[in-house]
Amino acid sequence: MIRSMTAFARRDVEGEWGKLSWELRSVNHRYLDVHPRLPEELRFLEGALRERVAGRVGRGKLECTLRYRPAVGVAATLQLNWPYAEQVIEACTRLGERLPESAPVSPLEVLRTPGVMAETDPDLQPVAEAALGLLDEAVTELVRMREGEGARLAEIIRERAREVARLTREVRERRTEVNSEVRERLQKRLDELDVTADPGRLEQELAFIAQRLDVDEELERLLAHVAEVEKTLDRDDPVGRRIDFLMQELNREANTLSSKSNDARTTQAAVEMKVLIEQMREQVQNIE
């Protein structure tokens, strides 16, 4: 299924540990380029994030923003190291006995002593598991949106490709008529010059002109490339680069057709083809 590279997804969840929110935003890019934006306490999830995204998304610049608001009581807490605090207090008391004129030590000064207070980190494992589960949901939504937009792009490309095929068949059907017109124009010029041309030499010249203006191969390749575009649009794997290459080939053949044309209608058809191909290329740039 064709996927667009432009999409947005958001997922939120709340638990006893607080609230989590993922925002995923993807835009065009030649490769998969993941930009995680994680809270400092959940920075360790970056590796798992990249692995899970890479398993579901082929191309695109993807911004992954996680927001975490801890519940009350879940944040880091302070604990008093009582054994060490008692040693500090005893030391202060003994110093006070030796320095009777010194001011008494306040509890706040004791608390400021390194090692008296210890900060304990909360258990983030439940938060991490919830964040990764929510990420899977957000990626699923993102992929669904990319597929929906991709289906629309595929239909636009199909319509343009079929129009290129229609114009190609029209040009091919006119080839016999165009060759007859070339013969008539050459004979008319000879008649205006009032000369009698050698029939054998005339046929040689006509054959040379027909060979120089022959576009049968270009027409066949145009139809073949259009058929390959339709076939590629039905594939399940990322096809953006392949279709982009086919657009280059289609444009090359249309340019050759235009340069070889000696017929106004064929030239016009080639111009219309190039317009259609350019329209397809603009859409292809957004396909994964």
N, C-alpha and C positions, 0 to 999 in steps of 0.2 A: 504494500500500500504506500502511495506517495505521501510524504510528510513535508509540511512547510517547516522552515527553521525559525519562524517568528511565532511566539506564543507566550502566554503568561498563566501561571497557576499559583493558587494560595490555599494553604490548609492551616487550621488552628485546632488546638486541643488543650483541655485543662485537666489537671489532676491534683492529687493531694500535695504534689511537689511544686505546683505553680501552673504557669501558662506557657505554651510553646506556639510559635507561628513560623511557617515557612513561606517564603515568596520566591518563586522561580521565574526568571525572565530570560528568554532566548531570542537572539537575533542572528542575522546571516554571518557566517564565517566559513573559511575554506576547510577548517578542521574543527574537532571538538576542543573547545577552550573553556574550561570550567573555572569560575571565579567564586570561591567560597567566602562568605562573610559570616563568621561565627562569633558568638560571645567568647570572651577569654576563657571562661571556665569549661567551655565545651569545644575548645580548639582541637582536642584530641580526636574529634569525629571527622576531621578533614579527609583522612585516608579512606574511611568507609564511605563517605559521601562521594568521593571521586569514583570509587569502584562501582557503586550502585548506579550512578548517573551514566557511566561509560557502558554499563550493561544494557541500557535502555535507549540511549541517544547516540546517534552516529556523528552528526556534525552540528555546528552552531556555537556561538559564544553564549555561554549560559551563566548567569549570575544567580547564585544560591544564597539567599539571606535567611538566617535563622535568628529569631528573637526569643529570649527567655526571660520570664519574669518570675522569680522564685516566690513561693508562698511564704507567709509569715512563719518564722521559726525554722525555715529550711536553709537559710543563709548560714554562712560560717559563724560559729559561736566561740566565745572566750571561756577558757577554763583556768582556774587558779591552781598553780602548782604548790599545794600546801606544804609539803616537806621542805621544798626550797625556800618558800616564803618564811617559814618558821626559822630557818637558818639565818635569813637576812634580818629578821626581827631580833633574833638573839644577838647577832653581831652589832646591830644598831644599839641595843640596850647596853652591851658591854662597853661600846665606844662612849655612850652617854655617861657611864659611870666614871670613865677616865677624863671626860670633858664635861664637868658638871655645869658649866656656864653655856653649853651649846643648846640650841633650840631643839625641842622634841621632834622626832621624825614622824611625819604624817603618813597615814595609810596610802595616800595617793603617791607619795614618793616611793614607798615600798612597791606599789604596783608598777611603777615605771622602771623598776630594776629589771634588766634583761633576764629572761628565764622564769620570772615569777608568773607571768601570764602566757598561756599557750593558746594559739588559735587552731581550732579543729575544723577541717573542711567537711561539708555535708556529703552524704552518699549520693553521688551523681549517676550511679548506674541505672536506676529507674528512669531518670530524666533522659539519659543517653538512649536507652531502649525505646522510649516513647518518641524521641526525636527522629530516630532512624525509621521507625514504623510510619511516622507522619511524613517523612521524606518520601517513602515509597508511594504513599497516596498522592503526594504532590506531583511526583514524576509521572504517575499514571494519568493524572489530569492533564499535565503538560503534553504528554504523548497523544492523548485523545484530542486535544485542541490542535496539535500539529497535524494529525491525520485529517481532521475536519477541514482545515485550511488547505491541506495538501490535495484533498479530493477536488476542491474548487479550482485550484491551480491546474490540476491534471485535465479537468474538463476544458479549461481555456486553451491549454496546449493542444488537446485533441482537435478542437474546433479549428484552430489555426493550421494545424498539420493537414487536416483533411481538405482545407481550402487550398493549400499548396499543392496537394495531390490533384485536385480538380483542375487547377490552372495548368498543371503539368500535362494532364491528359488532353486538355484543349489544345495546347501547343503541339503535342504529338499528332493530333488529328488533322492539324493544318499543314503538316510538313509537305504532303503531296501538292497541296494548293500553292504553298510558298515556292516550291521548286518550279512549278509551272509558271508562276509569275516572274521568276528570275529568267526563265527561258524567253518569255514574251518580251521582257524589258531589253534583253540582249539583242533579240531579233529586231526590235523596233529601232534600236540605235544603229544597227547595220543598215536598215532600210533608209534611215535618215541620211546616212553617209553615201547612199546610192552605190554600194559595192556588193559584189557577190562573194560570199564567204565559202571557203572550202567546207563541204559538209563534215568531212572527217575531222578537220581542225576545229570546227564549231563544236562538235560533240566532245572533243578533248577539253576545250575551254569550259564547257558546261559541266563536265565531270569534275574538273579542277575546282570550279566555283562551288559545286555541290559538296565536295569533300571539305573545302575550307569552311563552309557554313554548316556542316553536319553537326547536329546537336543530339543525335539519338542516344549516345552514351551518357550525356549529361542528364537527359530526361529519364533514362533508366535508373541512374544513380539517385536522382531526386525522389523517385517513387520508392526505391529501396530504402533510402534514409527515412522517409516518412513512415514506411512500414516498420522499421526498426524503432522509431520513436514510439509508435503505438504499442509495440511489443514490450518495450522497456517500461512504459507507464504501468504495465500490469505486474511488474516484479515486486517482491516484498522487501528486498534489500535496498539500502540507500542508492539512488540512481542519479542524483543531481549532476555529478561530474560527467557521467556517461551521456546524459541528455545534452549537457552543455557542449560536449565534443560533437555530437550529432548536429547541433545547431551550427557549429563552425563548418561542418561538411556541407550542410544544406546551403549555407551562405556562399560557399566557394562555388558550388554548382550553379547557383542562381546568377552569380557574377559572370561566370563563363558563358552561360546562356545569353545574358544581356550583351556581352562583348561580341558574340558570334552572330547575333540577330541582324537580319537585313529586312526585317518586317516590323512595321509599327505595332501591330497587335502582339507579336511575340515580345517585343521590347517592353510594352506596357505590362504584359503578364509577368515578365521577369522583375520589373519594378515592384509590382504588387506582391510577388513572392518575397522579395527582400524586406518589404514592410512587415509582412506576416512573420517572417523569421526573426526580425528584430523584436517584435512584440513577444514572441515565444521566449527569446533569450532573456528578456527582462523578467519574465515569470520564473524561468529556470534558476535564476540567481538566488531564489528564495527556497529552492527545493533541497531537502537533505540528501 
